[in-house]
């Protein structure tokens, strides 16, 4: 069980339930579990679903590079559901293997440098120096590099958060489900004491 107990499907509000059921049925989501946790904050699951459907649209990098980055980020963050799912038809098992293999040899120059940038940003962002940007500038425009940075940062943060939830954990949840936890907040005790 994850550290935060997922909201039972039958307890979900209609829109989050629809998002989860349709997303799992059409393959958008490999498992409902993360979304059942995101649904504690209704606007979060709604934003997540909008972002997932917009992923790759109007991209200057293209859907294939974004998907390679998403999968590599999942590998680095040890996010099992995201490592298993494929959101772009062009991604093969060989492509995924290239993400782990040193040098990413079967990838294009753009794909290889994009993955290398993600790896550096994840492991040692201080190593991203003039030379790295010089090499990026040889195969990407400035606009693509900006998109690359945001795509990497967004994926890494989400995958690391998902990993901390221990989505497929075997123990009891640290925070059990309670309906009063949905869309609620605890006021800062110091604010409450002075009010």
SULNORSUL-V314181 format. One record per residue. D_CENTER is the distance of its C-alpha to the mean C-alpha in whole Angstrom. Layout:
d_center=D_CENTER
d_center=D_CENTER
//
This chain:
d_center=20
d_center=17
d_center=18
d_center=18
d_center=19
d_center=18
d_center=20
d_center=22
d_center=22
d_center=25
d_center=25
d_center=22
d_center=23
d_center=24
d_center=21
d_center=18
d_center=20
d_center=21
d_center=17
d_center=16
d_center=19
d_center=19
d_center=15
d_center=16
d_center=19
d_center=18
d_center=16
d_center=13
d_center=11
d_center=12
d_center=13
d_center=14
d_center=14
d_center=10
d_center=12
d_center=15
d_center=14
d_center=12
d_center=16
d_center=18
d_center=17
d_center=18
d_center=17
d_center=13
d_center=13
d_center=15
d_center=13
d_center=10
d_center=12
d_center=13
d_center=10
d_center=9
d_center=13
d_center=14
d_center=11
d_center=14
d_center=16
d_center=19
d_center=17
d_center=19
d_center=17
d_center=17
d_center=15
d_center=15
d_center=14
d_center=11
d_center=11
d_center=12
d_center=10
d_center=7
d_center=9
d_center=10
d_center=8
d_center=7
d_center=11
d_center=11
d_center=9
d_center=11
d_center=8
d_center=11
d_center=10
d_center=7
d_center=10
d_center=12
d_center=11
d_center=13
d_center=12
d_center=15
d_center=18
d_center=19
d_center=17
d_center=19
d_center=20
d_center=21
d_center=19
d_center=16
d_center=19
d_center=20
d_center=16
d_center=18
d_center=21
d_center=23
d_center=23
d_center=21
d_center=25
d_center=24
d_center=22
d_center=23
d_center=24
d_center=21
d_center=18
d_center=20
d_center=20
d_center=16
d_center=15
d_center=18
d_center=17
d_center=13
d_center=15
d_center=17
d_center=15
d_center=14
d_center=17
d_center=20
d_center=19
d_center=23
d_center=23
d_center=22
d_center=26
d_center=28
d_center=28
d_center=24
d_center=24
d_center=28
d_center=26
d_center=23
d_center=26
d_center=28
d_center=25
d_center=23
d_center=24
d_center=24
d_center=22
d_center=19
d_center=19
d_center=18
d_center=15
d_center=14
d_center=14
d_center=12
d_center=10
d_center=9
d_center=10
d_center=7
d_center=4
d_center=7
d_center=7
d_center=4
d_center=5
d_center=8
d_center=9
d_center=8
d_center=10
d_center=13
d_center=13
d_center=15
d_center=14
d_center=16
d_center=19
d_center=22
d_center=24
d_center=25
d_center=22
d_center=23
d_center=22
d_center=24
d_center=23
d_center=26
d_center=26
d_center=27
d_center=24
d_center=22
d_center=22
d_center=24
d_center=24
d_center=27
d_center=29
d_center=29
d_center=32
d_center=34
d_center=34
d_center=35
d_center=38
d_center=39
d_center=39
//
